[in-house]
Amino acid sequence: MSRENVEVMQRFHDAFNRRDVDAFLALMHPDVEVVPITGRLEGTVYRGHAAIRDFLQSFDEDWEVFKTVPAEFRDFGDCVMSLGTWESRGRASGLDLTARPAAWVAWMRDGKIVRQETFTDRAEALEAVGLSE
């Protein structure tokens, strides 16, 4: 199942970058929990398809540009980590956060993402999957 899980993670990034909400949600288990970088900063967890749909549809209100740029995928069986950067610019602030390190971790169940978290600290991402640098 691992190769398929990596492919799900690749499609996760593609759908997010296209803001294809339906394709994004098709990758998600009905009981999914998502902690995007903004959620991590605010302490927010989005649960279920309806909450994630609302989050994605409002995302571009705050960001002029926000694109994930995965460079590497690590397969941990029922969990996949992608490492890379993002390209982003705040809509109101104009703050450019391009090329900041990022890690995305997705836990899988039945070929779907059941939990996904985004990290700016790769060591924290590795700890989340039970490893260390």
MODELLER restraints for C-alpha pairs under 7 A, 6 or more apart:
rsr = mdl.restraints
at = mdl.atoms
rsr.add(forms.Gaussian(group=physical.xy_distance, feature=features.Distance(at['CA:2:A'], at['CA:75:A']), mean=6.44, stdev=0.5))
rsr.add(forms.Gaussian(group=physical.xy_distance, feature=features.Distance(at['CA:2:A'], at['CA:77:A']), mean=5.16, stdev=0.5))
rsr.add(forms.Gaussian(group=physical.xy_distance, feature=features.Distance(at['CA:2:A'], at['CA:78:A']), mean=6.98, stdev=0.5))
rsr.add(forms.Gaussian(group=physical.xy_distance, feature=features.Distance(at['CA:5:A'], at['CA:80:A']), mean=6.75, stdev=0.5))
rsr.add(forms.Gaussian(group=physical.xy_distance, feature=features.Distance(at['CA:5:A'], at['CA:111:A']), mean=6.56, stdev=0.5))
rsr.add(forms.Gaussian(group=physical.xy_distance, feature=features.Distance(at['CA:6:A'], at['CA:73:A']), mean=6.94, stdev=0.5))
rsr.add(forms.Gaussian(group=physical.xy_distance, feature=features.Distance(at['CA:6:A'], at['CA:75:A']), mean=6.66, stdev=0.5))
rsr.add(forms.Gaussian(group=physical.xy_distance, feature=features.Distance(at['CA:6:A'], at['CA:80:A']), mean=6.24, stdev=0.5))
rsr.add(forms.Gaussian(group=physical.xy_distance, feature=features.Distance(at['CA:8:A'], at['CA:27:A']), mean=6.72, stdev=0.5))
rsr.add(forms.Gaussian(group=physical.xy_distance, feature=features.Distance(at['CA:12:A'], at['CA:24:A']), mean=6.04, stdev=0.5))
rsr.add(forms.Gaussian(group=physical.xy_distance, feature=features.Distance(at['CA:12:A'], at['CA:27:A']), mean=6.92, stdev=0.5))
rsr.add(forms.Gaussian(group=physical.xy_distance, feature=features.Distance(at['CA:13:A'], at['CA:68:A']), mean=6.42, stdev=0.5))
rsr.add(forms.Gaussian(group=physical.xy_distance, feature=features.Distance(at['CA:15:A'], at['CA:23:A']), mean=5.84, stdev=0.5))
rsr.add(forms.Gaussian(group=physical.xy_distance, feature=features.Distance(at['CA:15:A'], at['CA:24:A']), mean=5.19, stdev=0.5))
rsr.add(forms.Gaussian(group=physical.xy_distance, feature=features.Distance(at['CA:16:A'], at['CA:24:A']), mean=6.38, stdev=0.5))
rsr.add(forms.Gaussian(group=physical.xy_distance, feature=features.Distance(at['CA:17:A'], at['CA:67:A']), mean=5.31, stdev=0.5))
rsr.add(forms.Gaussian(group=physical.xy_distance, feature=features.Distance(at['CA:17:A'], at['CA:68:A']), mean=6.54, stdev=0.5))
rsr.add(forms.Gaussian(group=physical.xy_distance, feature=features.Distance(at['CA:21:A'], at['CA:53:A']), mean=6.48, stdev=0.5))
rsr.add(forms.Gaussian(group=physical.xy_distance, feature=features.Distance(at['CA:21:A'], at['CA:56:A']), mean=6.87, stdev=0.5))
rsr.add(forms.Gaussian(group=physical.xy_distance, feature=features.Distance(at['CA:25:A'], at['CA:49:A']), mean=6.45, stdev=0.5))
rsr.add(forms.Gaussian(group=physical.xy_distance, feature=features.Distance(at['CA:27:A'], at['CA:112:A']), mean=5.34, stdev=0.5))
rsr.add(forms.Gaussian(group=physical.xy_distance, feature=features.Distance(at['CA:27:A'], at['CA:113:A']), mean=6.12, stdev=0.5))
rsr.add(forms.Gaussian(group=physical.xy_distance, feature=features.Distance(at['CA:28:A'], at['CA:112:A']), mean=5.14, stdev=0.5))
rsr.add(forms.Gaussian(group=physical.xy_distance, feature=features.Distance(at['CA:28:A'], at['CA:113:A']), mean=4.68, stdev=0.5))
rsr.add(forms.Gaussian(group=physical.xy_distance, feature=features.Distance(at['CA:28:A'], at['CA:114:A']), mean=6.29, stdev=0.5))
rsr.add(forms.Gaussian(group=physical.xy_distance, feature=features.Distance(at['CA:29:A'], at['CA:112:A']), mean=5.09, stdev=0.5))
rsr.add(forms.Gaussian(group=physical.xy_distance, feature=features.Distance(at['CA:29:A'], at['CA:113:A']), mean=5.52, stdev=0.5))
rsr.add(forms.Gaussian(group=physical.xy_distance, feature=features.Distance(at['CA:29:A'], at['CA:114:A']), mean=5.12, stdev=0.5))
rsr.add(forms.Gaussian(group=physical.xy_distance, feature=features.Distance(at['CA:30:A'], at['CA:48:A']), mean=5.86, stdev=0.5))
rsr.add(forms.Gaussian(group=physical.xy_distance, feature=features.Distance(at['CA:30:A'], at['CA:49:A']), mean=6.39, stdev=0.5))
rsr.add(forms.Gaussian(group=physical.xy_distance, feature=features.Distance(at['CA:31:A'], at['CA:47:A']), mean=6.87, stdev=0.5))
rsr.add(forms.Gaussian(group=physical.xy_distance, feature=features.Distance(at['CA:31:A'], at['CA:48:A']), mean=5.31, stdev=0.5))
rsr.add(forms.Gaussian(group=physical.xy_distance, feature=features.Distance(at['CA:31:A'], at['CA:114:A']), mean=6.41, stdev=0.5))
rsr.add(forms.Gaussian(group=physical.xy_distance, feature=features.Distance(at['CA:32:A'], at['CA:47:A']), mean=5.80, stdev=0.5))
rsr.add(forms.Gaussian(group=physical.xy_distance, feature=features.Distance(at['CA:32:A'], at['CA:48:A']), mean=5.26, stdev=0.5))
rsr.add(forms.Gaussian(group=physical.xy_distance, feature=features.Distance(at['CA:32:A'], at['CA:113:A']), mean=6.62, stdev=0.5))
rsr.add(forms.Gaussian(group=physical.xy_distance, feature=features.Distance(at['CA:32:A'], at['CA:114:A']), mean=4.30, stdev=0.5))
rsr.add(forms.Gaussian(group=physical.xy_distance, feature=features.Distance(at['CA:32:A'], at['CA:115:A']), mean=5.38, stdev=0.5))
rsr.add(forms.Gaussian(group=physical.xy_distance, feature=features.Distance(at['CA:33:A'], at['CA:45:A']), mean=6.45, stdev=0.5))
rsr.add(forms.Gaussian(group=physical.xy_distance, feature=features.Distance(at['CA:33:A'], at['CA:46:A']), mean=5.55, stdev=0.5))
rsr.add(forms.Gaussian(group=physical.xy_distance, feature=features.Distance(at['CA:33:A'], at['CA:47:A']), mean=4.49, stdev=0.5))
rsr.add(forms.Gaussian(group=physical.xy_distance, feature=features.Distance(at['CA:33:A'], at['CA:48:A']), mean=6.44, stdev=0.5))
rsr.add(forms.Gaussian(group=physical.xy_distance, feature=features.Distance(at['CA:33:A'], at['CA:114:A']), mean=6.34, stdev=0.5))
rsr.add(forms.Gaussian(group=physical.xy_distance, feature=features.Distance(at['CA:33:A'], at['CA:115:A']), mean=4.72, stdev=0.5))
rsr.add(forms.Gaussian(group=physical.xy_distance, feature=features.Distance(at['CA:33:A'], at['CA:116:A']), mean=6.43, stdev=0.5))
rsr.add(forms.Gaussian(group=physical.xy_distance, feature=features.Distance(at['CA:34:A'], at['CA:45:A']), mean=5.79, stdev=0.5))
rsr.add(forms.Gaussian(group=physical.xy_distance, feature=features.Distance(at['CA:34:A'], at['CA:46:A']), mean=5.10, stdev=0.5))
rsr.add(forms.Gaussian(group=physical.xy_distance, feature=features.Distance(at['CA:34:A'], at['CA:47:A']), mean=6.51, stdev=0.5))
rsr.add(forms.Gaussian(group=physical.xy_distance, feature=features.Distance(at['CA:34:A'], at['CA:115:A']), mean=5.71, stdev=0.5))
rsr.add(forms.Gaussian(group=physical.xy_distance, feature=features.Distance(at['CA:34:A'], at['CA:116:A']), mean=4.79, stdev=0.5))
rsr.add(forms.Gaussian(group=physical.xy_distance, feature=features.Distance(at['CA:34:A'], at['CA:117:A']), mean=5.94, stdev=0.5))
rsr.add(forms.Gaussian(group=physical.xy_distance, feature=features.Distance(at['CA:35:A'], at['CA:44:A']), mean=6.73, stdev=0.5))
rsr.add(forms.Gaussian(group=physical.xy_distance, feature=features.Distance(at['CA:35:A'], at['CA:45:A']), mean=5.03, stdev=0.5))
rsr.add(forms.Gaussian(group=physical.xy_distance, feature=features.Distance(at['CA:35:A'], at['CA:46:A']), mean=6.45, stdev=0.5))
rsr.add(forms.Gaussian(group=physical.xy_distance, feature=features.Distance(at['CA:35:A'], at['CA:116:A']), mean=6.14, stdev=0.5))
rsr.add(forms.Gaussian(group=physical.xy_distance, feature=features.Distance(at['CA:35:A'], at['CA:117:A']), mean=4.62, stdev=0.5))
rsr.add(forms.Gaussian(group=physical.xy_distance, feature=features.Distance(at['CA:35:A'], at['CA:118:A']), mean=6.28, stdev=0.5))
rsr.add(forms.Gaussian(group=physical.xy_distance, feature=features.Distance(at['CA:36:A'], at['CA:117:A']), mean=5.86, stdev=0.5))
rsr.add(forms.Gaussian(group=physical.xy_distance, feature=features.Distance(at['CA:36:A'], at['CA:118:A']), mean=5.11, stdev=0.5))
rsr.add(forms.Gaussian(group=physical.xy_distance, feature=features.Distance(at['CA:37:A'], at['CA:118:A']), mean=5.26, stdev=0.5))
rsr.add(forms.Gaussian(group=physical.xy_distance, feature=features.Distance(at['CA:37:A'], at['CA:119:A']), mean=6.41, stdev=0.5))
rsr.add(forms.Gaussian(group=physical.xy_distance, feature=features.Distance(at['CA:39:A'], at['CA:45:A']), mean=6.10, stdev=0.5))
rsr.add(forms.Gaussian(group=physical.xy_distance, feature=features.Distance(at['CA:46:A'], at['CA:52:A']), mean=5.81, stdev=0.5))
rsr.add(forms.Gaussian(group=physical.xy_distance, feature=features.Distance(at['CA:62:A'], at['CA:90:A']), mean=6.15, stdev=0.5))
rsr.add(forms.Gaussian(group=physical.xy_distance, feature=features.Distance(at['CA:62:A'], at['CA:91:A']), mean=5.37, stdev=0.5))
rsr.add(forms.Gaussian(group=physical.xy_distance, feature=features.Distance(at['CA:63:A'], at['CA:89:A']), mean=5.95, stdev=0.5))
rsr.add(forms.Gaussian(group=physical.xy_distance, feature=features.Distance(at['CA:63:A'], at['CA:90:A']), mean=4.57, stdev=0.5))
rsr.add(forms.Gaussian(group=physical.xy_distance, feature=features.Distance(at['CA:63:A'], at['CA:91:A']), mean=4.67, stdev=0.5))
rsr.add(forms.Gaussian(group=physical.xy_distance, feature=features.Distance(at['CA:64:A'], at['CA:89:A']), mean=5.61, stdev=0.5))
rsr.add(forms.Gaussian(group=physical.xy_distance, feature=features.Distance(at['CA:64:A'], at['CA:90:A']), mean=5.68, stdev=0.5))
rsr.add(forms.Gaussian(group=physical.xy_distance, feature=features.Distance(at['CA:64:A'], at['CA:91:A']), mean=4.51, stdev=0.5))
rsr.add(forms.Gaussian(group=physical.xy_distance, feature=features.Distance(at['CA:65:A'], at['CA:87:A']), mean=6.82, stdev=0.5))
rsr.add(forms.Gaussian(group=physical.xy_distance, feature=features.Distance(at['CA:65:A'], at['CA:88:A']), mean=4.72, stdev=0.5))
rsr.add(forms.Gaussian(group=physical.xy_distance, feature=features.Distance(at['CA:65:A'], at['CA:89:A']), mean=5.02, stdev=0.5))
rsr.add(forms.Gaussian(group=physical.xy_distance, feature=features.Distance(at['CA:66:A'], at['CA:86:A']), mean=6.94, stdev=0.5))
rsr.add(forms.Gaussian(group=physical.xy_distance, feature=features.Distance(at['CA:66:A'], at['CA:87:A']), mean=5.55, stdev=0.5))
rsr.add(forms.Gaussian(group=physical.xy_distance, feature=features.Distance(at['CA:66:A'], at['CA:88:A']), mean=4.13, stdev=0.5))
rsr.add(forms.Gaussian(group=physical.xy_distance, feature=features.Distance(at['CA:66:A'], at['CA:89:A']), mean=6.58, stdev=0.5))
rsr.add(forms.Gaussian(group=physical.xy_distance, feature=features.Distance(at['CA:67:A'], at['CA:86:A']), mean=5.49, stdev=0.5))
rsr.add(forms.Gaussian(group=physical.xy_distance, feature=features.Distance(at['CA:67:A'], at['CA:87:A']), mean=5.10, stdev=0.5))
rsr.add(forms.Gaussian(group=physical.xy_distance, feature=features.Distance(at['CA:67:A'], at['CA:88:A']), mean=6.31, stdev=0.5))
rsr.add(forms.Gaussian(group=physical.xy_distance, feature=features.Distance(at['CA:68:A'], at['CA:85:A']), mean=6.32, stdev=0.5))
rsr.add(forms.Gaussian(group=physical.xy_distance, feature=features.Distance(at['CA:68:A'], at['CA:86:A']), mean=4.43, stdev=0.5))
rsr.add(forms.Gaussian(group=physical.xy_distance, feature=features.Distance(at['CA:68:A'], at['CA:87:A']), mean=6.50, stdev=0.5))
rsr.add(forms.Gaussian(group=physical.xy_distance, feature=features.Distance(at['CA:69:A'], at['CA:84:A']), mean=5.54, stdev=0.5))
rsr.add(forms.Gaussian(group=physical.xy_distance, feature=features.Distance(at['CA:69:A'], at['CA:85:A']), mean=5.13, stdev=0.5))
rsr.add(forms.Gaussian(group=physical.xy_distance, feature=features.Distance(at['CA:69:A'], at['CA:86:A']), mean=5.20, stdev=0.5))
rsr.add(forms.Gaussian(group=physical.xy_distance, feature=features.Distance(at['CA:70:A'], at['CA:82:A']), mean=5.98, stdev=0.5))
rsr.add(forms.Gaussian(group=physical.xy_distance, feature=features.Distance(at['CA:70:A'], at['CA:83:A']), mean=5.52, stdev=0.5))
rsr.add(forms.Gaussian(group=physical.xy_distance, feature=features.Distance(at['CA:70:A'], at['CA:84:A']), mean=4.21, stdev=0.5))
rsr.add(forms.Gaussian(group=physical.xy_distance, feature=features.Distance(at['CA:70:A'], at['CA:85:A']), mean=6.37, stdev=0.5))
rsr.add(forms.Gaussian(group=physical.xy_distance, feature=features.Distance(at['CA:71:A'], at['CA:83:A']), mean=5.86, stdev=0.5))
rsr.add(forms.Gaussian(group=physical.xy_distance, feature=features.Distance(at['CA:71:A'], at['CA:84:A']), mean=4.81, stdev=0.5))
rsr.add(forms.Gaussian(group=physical.xy_distance, feature=features.Distance(at['CA:72:A'], at['CA:82:A']), mean=5.54, stdev=0.5))
rsr.add(forms.Gaussian(group=physical.xy_distance, feature=features.Distance(at['CA:72:A'], at['CA:83:A']), mean=5.17, stdev=0.5))
rsr.add(forms.Gaussian(group=physical.xy_distance, feature=features.Distance(at['CA:72:A'], at['CA:84:A']), mean=6.61, stdev=0.5))
rsr.add(forms.Gaussian(group=physical.xy_distance, feature=features.Distance(at['CA:73:A'], at['CA:81:A']), mean=5.69, stdev=0.5))
rsr.add(forms.Gaussian(group=physical.xy_distance, feature=features.Distance(at['CA:73:A'], at['CA:82:A']), mean=4.34, stdev=0.5))
rsr.add(forms.Gaussian(group=physical.xy_distance, feature=features.Distance(at['CA:73:A'], at['CA:83:A']), mean=6.38, stdev=0.5))
rsr.add(forms.Gaussian(group=physical.xy_distance, feature=features.Distance(at['CA:74:A'], at['CA:80:A']), mean=5.75, stdev=0.5))
rsr.add(forms.Gaussian(group=physical.xy_distance, feature=features.Distance(at['CA:74:A'], at['CA:81:A']), mean=5.05, stdev=0.5))
rsr.add(forms.Gaussian(group=physical.xy_distance, feature=features.Distance(at['CA:74:A'], at['CA:82:A']), mean=6.18, stdev=0.5))
rsr.add(forms.Gaussian(group=physical.xy_distance, feature=features.Distance(at['CA:75:A'], at['CA:81:A']), mean=6.57, stdev=0.5))
rsr.add(forms.Gaussian(group=physical.xy_distance, feature=features.Distance(at['CA:78:A'], at['CA:107:A']), mean=5.87, stdev=0.5))
rsr.add(forms.Gaussian(group=physical.xy_distance, feature=features.Distance(at['CA:78:A'], at['CA:108:A']), mean=5.24, stdev=0.5))
rsr.add(forms.Gaussian(group=physical.xy_distance, feature=features.Distance(at['CA:79:A'], at['CA:106:A']), mean=5.58, stdev=0.5))
rsr.add(forms.Gaussian(group=physical.xy_distance, feature=features.Distance(at['CA:79:A'], at['CA:107:A']), mean=4.33, stdev=0.5))
rsr.add(forms.Gaussian(group=physical.xy_distance, feature=features.Distance(at['CA:79:A'], at['CA:108:A']), mean=5.88, stdev=0.5))
rsr.add(forms.Gaussian(group=physical.xy_distance, feature=features.Distance(at['CA:80:A'], at['CA:105:A']), mean=5.75, stdev=0.5))
rsr.add(forms.Gaussian(group=physical.xy_distance, feature=features.Distance(at['CA:80:A'], at['CA:106:A']), mean=5.34, stdev=0.5))
rsr.add(forms.Gaussian(group=physical.xy_distance, feature=features.Distance(at['CA:80:A'], at['CA:107:A']), mean=6.58, stdev=0.5))
rsr.add(forms.Gaussian(group=physical.xy_distance, feature=features.Distance(at['CA:81:A'], at['CA:103:A']), mean=6.75, stdev=0.5))
rsr.add(forms.Gaussian(group=physical.xy_distance, feature=features.Distance(at['CA:81:A'], at['CA:104:A']), mean=5.55, stdev=0.5))
rsr.add(forms.Gaussian(group=physical.xy_distance, feature=features.Distance(at['CA:81:A'], at['CA:105:A']), mean=4.40, stdev=0.5))
rsr.add(forms.Gaussian(group=physical.xy_distance, feature=features.Distance(at['CA:81:A'], at['CA:106:A']), mean=6.45, stdev=0.5))
rsr.add(forms.Gaussian(group=physical.xy_distance, feature=features.Distance(at['CA:82:A'], at['CA:103:A']), mean=5.66, stdev=0.5))
rsr.add(forms.Gaussian(group=physical.xy_distance, feature=features.Distance(at['CA:82:A'], at['CA:104:A']), mean=5.20, stdev=0.5))
rsr.add(forms.Gaussian(group=physical.xy_distance, feature=features.Distance(at['CA:82:A'], at['CA:105:A']), mean=6.54, stdev=0.5))
rsr.add(forms.Gaussian(group=physical.xy_distance, feature=features.Distance(at['CA:83:A'], at['CA:102:A']), mean=6.00, stdev=0.5))
rsr.add(forms.Gaussian(group=physical.xy_distance, feature=features.Distance(at['CA:83:A'], at['CA:103:A']), mean=4.55, stdev=0.5))
rsr.add(forms.Gaussian(group=physical.xy_distance, feature=features.Distance(at['CA:83:A'], at['CA:104:A']), mean=6.55, stdev=0.5))
rsr.add(forms.Gaussian(group=physical.xy_distance, feature=features.Distance(at['CA:84:A'], at['CA:101:A']), mean=5.94, stdev=0.5))
rsr.add(forms.Gaussian(group=physical.xy_distance, feature=features.Distance(at['CA:84:A'], at['CA:102:A']), mean=5.40, stdev=0.5))
rsr.add(forms.Gaussian(group=physical.xy_distance, feature=features.Distance(at['CA:84:A'], at['CA:103:A']), mean=6.35, stdev=0.5))
rsr.add(forms.Gaussian(group=physical.xy_distance, feature=features.Distance(at['CA:85:A'], at['CA:99:A']), mean=5.10, stdev=0.5))
rsr.add(forms.Gaussian(group=physical.xy_distance, feature=features.Distance(at['CA:85:A'], at['CA:100:A']), mean=5.21, stdev=0.5))
rsr.add(forms.Gaussian(group=physical.xy_distance, feature=features.Distance(at['CA:85:A'], at['CA:101:A']), mean=4.55, stdev=0.5))
rsr.add(forms.Gaussian(group=physical.xy_distance, feature=features.Distance(at['CA:85:A'], at['CA:102:A']), mean=5.00, stdev=0.5))
rsr.add(forms.Gaussian(group=physical.xy_distance, feature=features.Distance(at['CA:86:A'], at['CA:98:A']), mean=5.75, stdev=0.5))
rsr.add(forms.Gaussian(group=physical.xy_distance, feature=features.Distance(at['CA:86:A'], at['CA:99:A']), mean=5.58, stdev=0.5))
rsr.add(forms.Gaussian(group=physical.xy_distance, feature=features.Distance(at['CA:86:A'], at['CA:100:A']), mean=6.02, stdev=0.5))
rsr.add(forms.Gaussian(group=physical.xy_distance, feature=features.Distance(at['CA:86:A'], at['CA:102:A']), mean=6.92, stdev=0.5))
rsr.add(forms.Gaussian(group=physical.xy_distance, feature=features.Distance(at['CA:87:A'], at['CA:97:A']), mean=6.36, stdev=0.5))
rsr.add(forms.Gaussian(group=physical.xy_distance, feature=features.Distance(at['CA:87:A'], at['CA:98:A']), mean=4.07, stdev=0.5))
rsr.add(forms.Gaussian(group=physical.xy_distance, feature=features.Distance(at['CA:87:A'], at['CA:99:A']), mean=6.02, stdev=0.5))
rsr.add(forms.Gaussian(group=physical.xy_distance, feature=features.Distance(at['CA:88:A'], at['CA:96:A']), mean=5.87, stdev=0.5))
rsr.add(forms.Gaussian(group=physical.xy_distance, feature=features.Distance(at['CA:88:A'], at['CA:97:A']), mean=5.18, stdev=0.5))
rsr.add(forms.Gaussian(group=physical.xy_distance, feature=features.Distance(at['CA:88:A'], at['CA:98:A']), mean=5.34, stdev=0.5))
rsr.add(forms.Gaussian(group=physical.xy_distance, feature=features.Distance(at['CA:89:A'], at['CA:95:A']), mean=5.31, stdev=0.5))
rsr.add(forms.Gaussian(group=physical.xy_distance, feature=features.Distance(at['CA:89:A'], at['CA:96:A']), mean=4.38, stdev=0.5))
rsr.add(forms.Gaussian(group=physical.xy_distance, feature=features.Distance(at['CA:89:A'], at['CA:97:A']), mean=6.05, stdev=0.5))
rsr.add(forms.Gaussian(group=physical.xy_distance, feature=features.Distance(at['CA:90:A'], at['CA:96:A']), mean=6.72, stdev=0.5))
rsr.add(forms.Gaussian(group=physical.xy_distance, feature=features.Distance(at['CA:101:A'], at['CA:120:A']), mean=5.91, stdev=0.5))
rsr.add(forms.Gaussian(group=physical.xy_distance, feature=features.Distance(at['CA:102:A'], at['CA:119:A']), mean=5.67, stdev=0.5))
rsr.add(forms.Gaussian(group=physical.xy_distance, feature=features.Distance(at['CA:102:A'], at['CA:120:A']), mean=4.60, stdev=0.5))
rsr.add(forms.Gaussian(group=physical.xy_distance, feature=features.Distance(at['CA:102:A'], at['CA:121:A']), mean=6.83, stdev=0.5))
rsr.add(forms.Gaussian(group=physical.xy_distance, feature=features.Distance(at['CA:102:A'], at['CA:122:A']), mean=6.87, stdev=0.5))
rsr.add(forms.Gaussian(group=physical.xy_distance, feature=features.Distance(at['CA:103:A'], at['CA:118:A']), mean=5.83, stdev=0.5))
rsr.add(forms.Gaussian(group=physical.xy_distance, feature=features.Distance(at['CA:103:A'], at['CA:119:A']), mean=5.05, stdev=0.5))
rsr.add(forms.Gaussian(group=physical.xy_distance, feature=features.Distance(at['CA:103:A'], at['CA:120:A']), mean=6.30, stdev=0.5))
rsr.add(forms.Gaussian(group=physical.xy_distance, feature=features.Distance(at['CA:103:A'], at['CA:122:A']), mean=5.91, stdev=0.5))
rsr.add(forms.Gaussian(group=physical.xy_distance, feature=features.Distance(at['CA:103:A'], at['CA:125:A']), mean=6.40, stdev=0.5))
rsr.add(forms.Gaussian(group=physical.xy_distance, feature=features.Distance(at['CA:104:A'], at['CA:117:A']), mean=5.87, stdev=0.5))
rsr.add(forms.Gaussian(group=physical.xy_distance, feature=features.Distance(at['CA:104:A'], at['CA:118:A']), mean=4.52, stdev=0.5))
rsr.add(forms.Gaussian(group=physical.xy_distance, feature=features.Distance(at['CA:104:A'], at['CA:119:A']), mean=6.25, stdev=0.5))
rsr.add(forms.Gaussian(group=physical.xy_distance, feature=features.Distance(at['CA:105:A'], at['CA:116:A']), mean=5.57, stdev=0.5))
rsr.add(forms.Gaussian(group=physical.xy_distance, feature=features.Distance(at['CA:105:A'], at['CA:117:A']), mean=5.33, stdev=0.5))
rsr.add(forms.Gaussian(group=physical.xy_distance, feature=features.Distance(at['CA:105:A'], at['CA:118:A']), mean=6.40, stdev=0.5))
rsr.add(forms.Gaussian(group=physical.xy_distance, feature=features.Distance(at['CA:105:A'], at['CA:125:A']), mean=6.96, stdev=0.5))
rsr.add(forms.Gaussian(group=physical.xy_distance, feature=features.Distance(at['CA:106:A'], at['CA:113:A']), mean=6.06, stdev=0.5))
rsr.add(forms.Gaussian(group=physical.xy_distance, feature=features.Distance(at['CA:106:A'], at['CA:115:A']), mean=5.70, stdev=0.5))
rsr.add(forms.Gaussian(group=physical.xy_distance, feature=features.Distance(at['CA:106:A'], at['CA:116:A']), mean=4.31, stdev=0.5))
rsr.add(forms.Gaussian(group=physical.xy_distance, feature=features.Distance(at['CA:106:A'], at['CA:117:A']), mean=6.58, stdev=0.5))
rsr.add(forms.Gaussian(group=physical.xy_distance, feature=features.Distance(at['CA:107:A'], at['CA:113:A']), mean=5.77, stdev=0.5))
rsr.add(forms.Gaussian(group=physical.xy_distance, feature=features.Distance(at['CA:107:A'], at['CA:114:A']), mean=5.77, stdev=0.5))
rsr.add(forms.Gaussian(group=physical.xy_distance, feature=features.Distance(at['CA:107:A'], at['CA:115:A']), mean=5.20, stdev=0.5))
rsr.add(forms.Gaussian(group=physical.xy_distance, feature=features.Distance(at['CA:107:A'], at['CA:116:A']), mean=6.36, stdev=0.5))
rsr.add(forms.Gaussian(group=physical.xy_distance, feature=features.Distance(at['CA:108:A'], at['CA:114:A']), mean=5.40, stdev=0.5))
rsr.add(forms.Gaussian(group=physical.xy_distance, feature=features.Distance(at['CA:119:A'], at['CA:125:A']), mean=6.02, stdev=0.5))
rsr.add(forms.Gaussian(group=physical.xy_distance, feature=features.Distance(at['CA:123:A'], at['CA:132:A']), mean=6.42, stdev=0.5))
rsr.add(forms.Gaussian(group=physical.xy_distance, feature=features.Distance(at['CA:123:A'], at['CA:133:A']), mean=6.30, stdev=0.5))
rsr.add(forms.Gaussian(group=physical.xy_distance, feature=features.Distance(at['CA:126:A'], at['CA:132:A']), mean=5.47, stdev=0.5))
